[in-house]
Amino acid sequence: MNEKTFQKAAGISAELAARWFPHVYAAMNEFGITTPARQAAFIAQIGTESGGFITLSESFNYSIAGLSTFGGRLTASQREQLGRRNGESALPIERQRAIANLVYGGRYGNKAAGDGYKFRGRGLKQITFLDNYLACGRALGIDLITNPDLLLQDEYAARSAGWFWKANNCNSFADSGDFLGLTQRINGGTNGLADRKARLVIATKALAAV
């Protein structure tokens, strides 16, 4: 794979391809994502997770209706209180922080009052929760508990995605063509499945032509 092939597979601009190719390619080699099927699935999944290789930090700028994404983790009253209302272009950071702490608090190692927001999704894969930050940091040799924003650096944004992929045996899903199972392993559900599938078609076609 070269930079041009990666650009086609990811469906991104030349500028973004130049930025991300060295890091994504290195991460794929580091974590065994080395066949066209694995690479296409990886590019498709992180493409959706990062909004097209653009977004490296999870936003909680949700409308009241949009907060239903989190199911029963927020009450109707909390959604009304915290969600974006008509006329608001973006939620104040205090309300975004409150949402994150409510929906992510008390789960997967998050214990302190502000852990939900502190360990929100970051990187190309959107690594989330203290337990995952701890394991990822140990694997990559960096301190993500003290400085979770290290995942906003391009190298670690890509390597953390590769780490999650290997740690969760994602190659086996790519090898067997189980893209639905892969999405559930990556996302914990099927959010964005149509977008992930569309990206997979593009990536598979681009890599098949190599």
C-alpha positions as CSV (number, residue, x, y, z in Angstrom):
1,M,0.0,0.0,0.0
2,N,1.2,3.5,-0.8
3,E,-0.1,6.9,0.1
4,K,-2.2,7.2,-3.1
5,T,-3.8,3.8,-2.5
6,F,-4.6,4.7,1.1
7,Q,-6.2,8.0,0.0
8,K,-8.5,6.1,-2.4
9,A,-9.3,3.4,0.2
10,A,-10.1,5.9,2.9
11,G,-11.9,8.3,0.6
12,I,-10.1,11.3,1.9
13,S,-8.3,14.3,0.5
14,A,-4.7,14.3,-0.5
15,E,-3.8,16.5,2.4
16,L,-5.4,14.1,4.9
17,A,-3.8,11.2,3.2
18,A,-0.4,12.8,3.5
19,R,-1.0,13.4,7.2
20,W,-2.3,10.0,8.1
21,F,-0.7,7.5,5.8
22,P,2.6,7.1,7.6
23,H,1.0,6.6,11.0
24,V,-1.8,4.4,9.9
25,Y,0.5,2.2,7.8
26,A,3.0,1.9,10.6
27,A,0.2,0.9,13.0
28,M,-1.1,-1.7,10.6
29,N,2.3,-3.2,10.3
30,E,2.9,-3.1,14.1
31,F,-0.4,-4.8,15.0
32,G,-0.6,-7.4,12.2
33,I,-3.2,-5.7,10.0
34,T,-1.4,-6.8,6.9
35,T,-3.8,-8.4,4.4
36,P,-6.1,-6.5,2.0
37,A,-9.2,-7.8,3.9
38,R,-7.8,-6.7,7.3
39,Q,-6.6,-3.3,6.0
40,A,-9.9,-2.6,4.2
41,A,-11.9,-3.4,7.3
42,F,-9.6,-1.4,9.5
43,I,-9.7,1.7,7.3
44,A,-13.4,1.5,7.1
45,Q,-14.0,1.2,10.8
46,I,-11.6,3.9,11.9
47,G,-12.9,6.1,9.1
48,T,-16.3,6.0,10.6
49,E,-15.0,6.3,14.2
50,S,-13.1,9.4,13.3
51,G,-15.6,11.0,10.9
52,G,-13.4,10.6,7.9
53,F,-10.0,10.9,9.7
54,I,-10.9,14.3,11.0
55,T,-12.3,13.9,14.6
56,L,-10.0,12.7,17.3
57,S,-12.0,13.7,20.4
58,E,-15.5,12.6,21.2
59,S,-18.1,15.4,21.2
60,F,-21.1,15.5,23.5
61,N,-22.8,18.3,21.6
62,Y,-26.1,16.3,21.5
63,S,-29.6,17.6,20.9
64,I,-32.2,16.6,23.4
65,A,-33.4,14.0,21.0
66,G,-29.9,12.9,20.1
67,L,-29.2,12.0,23.7
68,S,-31.5,9.0,23.3
69,T,-28.4,7.4,21.8
70,F,-27.4,6.6,25.3
71,G,-30.6,4.8,26.1
72,G,-31.5,4.5,29.7
73,R,-28.2,6.0,31.0
74,L,-30.0,9.4,31.0
75,T,-33.4,10.1,32.3
76,A,-35.9,12.1,30.3
77,S,-35.4,14.9,32.7
78,Q,-31.6,14.8,32.3
79,R,-32.0,14.8,28.5
80,E,-34.2,17.9,28.7
81,Q,-31.9,19.6,31.1
82,L,-28.6,18.9,29.3
83,G,-29.4,18.5,25.6
84,R,-29.0,21.2,23.0
85,R,-32.1,23.2,22.6
86,N,-33.5,25.1,19.7
87,G,-31.4,28.2,19.1
88,E,-28.2,26.8,20.6
89,S,-25.5,26.2,18.1
90,A,-23.4,24.2,20.5
91,L,-23.6,23.0,24.1
92,P,-21.5,24.8,26.6
93,I,-18.6,22.6,27.7
94,E,-20.0,22.3,31.2
95,R,-23.1,20.5,29.9
96,Q,-21.0,18.3,27.6
97,R,-18.9,17.4,30.6
98,A,-22.0,16.6,32.7
99,I,-23.3,14.3,29.9
100,A,-20.1,12.4,29.6
101,N,-19.8,11.9,33.4
102,L,-23.3,10.6,33.6
103,V,-23.2,8.2,30.7
104,Y,-19.6,6.9,31.3
105,G,-19.4,7.2,35.0
106,G,-18.9,4.1,37.1
107,R,-18.0,1.9,34.2
108,Y,-14.9,0.1,33.1
109,G,-12.6,1.7,35.6
110,N,-14.2,5.2,35.7
111,K,-14.6,5.9,39.4
112,A,-13.8,9.5,40.1
113,A,-16.4,12.2,39.6
114,G,-14.9,13.6,36.4
115,D,-13.6,10.3,34.8
116,G,-16.4,10.1,32.3
117,Y,-15.3,13.2,30.5
118,K,-11.6,12.8,31.2
119,F,-11.6,9.4,29.5
120,R,-14.0,10.1,26.7
121,G,-13.3,8.8,23.2
122,R,-10.0,9.9,21.7
123,G,-7.8,8.8,18.8
124,L,-8.8,7.3,15.4
125,K,-10.6,4.4,17.3
126,Q,-12.1,6.7,20.0
127,I,-10.5,4.8,23.0
128,T,-12.9,5.2,25.9
129,F,-12.9,4.5,29.7
130,L,-10.1,4.4,32.2
131,D,-9.5,0.7,31.9
132,N,-8.9,1.0,28.2
133,Y,-6.7,4.0,28.6
134,L,-4.6,2.2,31.2
135,A,-4.2,-0.9,29.0
136,C,-3.5,1.0,25.9
137,G,-0.9,3.2,27.6
138,R,0.9,0.2,28.9
139,A,1.0,-1.4,25.5
140,L,2.2,1.8,23.8
141,G,4.6,2.8,26.6
142,I,3.0,6.1,27.4
143,D,1.1,7.5,30.4
144,L,-2.5,8.0,29.3
145,I,-3.9,8.3,32.8
146,T,-1.9,11.4,33.6
147,N,-2.1,12.7,30.0
148,P,-5.0,11.2,28.0
149,D,-4.6,13.9,25.4
150,L,-1.6,12.1,24.1
151,L,-4.1,10.2,22.0
152,L,-4.8,13.4,20.1
153,Q,-1.3,13.2,18.6
154,D,-1.4,11.6,15.2
155,E,1.1,8.8,16.0
156,Y,-0.7,7.7,19.1
157,A,-4.1,8.3,17.6
158,A,-3.2,5.6,14.9
159,R,-1.3,3.3,17.2
160,S,-4.1,3.2,19.8
161,A,-6.5,2.1,17.0
162,G,-4.1,-0.7,16.0
163,W,-3.7,-1.7,19.7
164,F,-7.5,-1.9,20.2
165,W,-7.8,-3.9,17.0
166,K,-5.3,-6.5,18.0
167,A,-6.3,-6.6,21.7
168,N,-9.9,-7.4,20.6
169,N,-9.0,-10.0,18.0
170,C,-10.5,-7.9,15.2
171,N,-8.4,-9.6,12.5
172,S,-10.4,-12.8,13.0
173,F,-13.6,-10.9,12.1
174,A,-12.0,-9.4,9.0
175,D,-10.5,-12.7,8.0
176,S,-14.0,-14.4,8.2
177,G,-15.8,-11.5,6.5
178,D,-18.0,-11.0,9.6
179,F,-18.3,-7.2,9.3
180,L,-21.3,-7.0,11.6
181,G,-19.5,-8.8,14.3
182,L,-16.5,-6.6,13.8
183,T,-18.7,-3.5,14.1
184,Q,-20.2,-4.8,17.3
185,R,-16.7,-5.5,18.7
186,I,-15.5,-2.0,17.7
187,N,-18.6,0.0,18.6
188,G,-20.3,-2.0,21.3
189,G,-23.4,-1.9,19.0
190,T,-24.1,-1.1,15.4
191,N,-24.0,2.7,15.4
192,G,-23.0,4.0,11.9
193,L,-23.2,0.5,10.3
194,A,-24.4,1.9,7.0
195,D,-21.5,4.3,6.8
196,R,-19.0,1.6,7.9
197,K,-20.3,-0.7,5.1
198,A,-20.1,2.0,2.5
199,R,-16.5,2.7,3.5
200,L,-15.7,-1.0,3.4
201,V,-16.9,-1.2,-0.2
202,I,-14.6,1.8,-1.2
203,A,-11.6,0.4,0.7
204,T,-12.0,-3.1,-0.6
205,K,-12.2,-1.9,-4.2
206,A,-9.1,0.4,-3.8
207,L,-7.0,-2.3,-2.2
208,A,-8.1,-5.0,-4.7
209,A,-6.6,-2.9,-7.5
210,V,-3.1,-2.9,-5.9
